[in-house]
Amino acid sequence: MDDPLTIYGQRPQPDETPDFLTQKYAELEVELSKIPVENKQGWISANEKCPELVSNSSGHRLMFLRCELFNTPEAALRICKYWDKRIELFGDVLAYKPLHVGGANGALCESSDNTPQDVERVKYTWKGLYLGFMKPVLTCDTGGRAVIYADPSVFKGYNHSADERYGVARSVWYILHSLLEGNDTVQKLGVVVIGNPRNAKISYVDRKLMKLNMESMTGCIPVRLGGFHVIHPPWFFGHVIFPIMKMIMPERMRKRVRVHNQGSDEKVLEALKKYGLEREVLPSDIGGNVILDMDGWLNESKKKGL
């Protein structure tokens, strides 16, 4: 097995000394000031409406710096795109609340203070979460990246409406934020995604949702995508899905896609093992040892106010 830290071509993080961080925070402010006002409306609004969420002490800026390996121009661009997309997805009220399912002020809490539009946003986000397209496995590969499992076969009965599409997209935002917030290791090293479309049908494909999720994950949310493993691809994957992925994925991410069509679960597990993904950290859905309990995880997160 190659070096688990660099197996996907990722570069290591620099040392975060106090002087280094002070310098980079200052550089980030300079870069943000250079961005035209019309291209950072969301960021400006966030500083006005939820300053406690975006201050240096909150760790918000640090996530973007780490995501871009402290390349401050790139971090500034990403943070502005992030807030524009967050407001687009969550609206002008929920966007400025913590992306939590619990607590007194969580964006995804069912509050009597929500407007009718926000009630619908919360409802469809929960529908997306319970659908379970993307699930945190709550384990890491040998390189320290958080493991995420994605199963598009759950889209049976999905009606491709804008409400359902945005609900699933918001659920992806919540899951990634739940892994990132307060977790220095995930912020620095990122995640690895295992997609299992074995039981998916071509009718389940929602190109708009694919584009929405890919834009969020590769250009907005401050998450480092280490690798993207596609296992047991169906017949239409190479003709339909992969061409779409190539169109919407940045080049650096396309190079990190690995397709495993070895046949049996055991052969696929053996292939994944070469990437630091042992059976012990993989979901039982694909022959691993981890039993996923999305409902239990959500209920626990709700109790903890996360």
Buried (B, 14 or more C-beta within 10 A) or exposed (E): EEEBBEBBEBEEBEEBEEEEBEEBBEBBEEBBEEBEEEEBEBBEBBBEBBEEBBEEEBBBBBBBBBBBBBBBBBBBBBBBBBBBBBBBBBBEBBBBBBBBBBBEEBBBBEBEEBEEEBEBBBBBBBBBBEBBBBBBBBBBBBBBBBBBBBBBBBBEEBEBEEBBBBBBBBBBBBBBBBBBBEEBEBBBBBBBBBBBBBBBEEEBBBEEBBEBBBBBBBEBBBBBBBBBBBBBBBEBBEEBBBEBBEEBBEEEBBEBBBBBBBEEBEEBBEBBBEBBBBBEBBBEBBBBEBEBEBEEBBEEBBEEBB
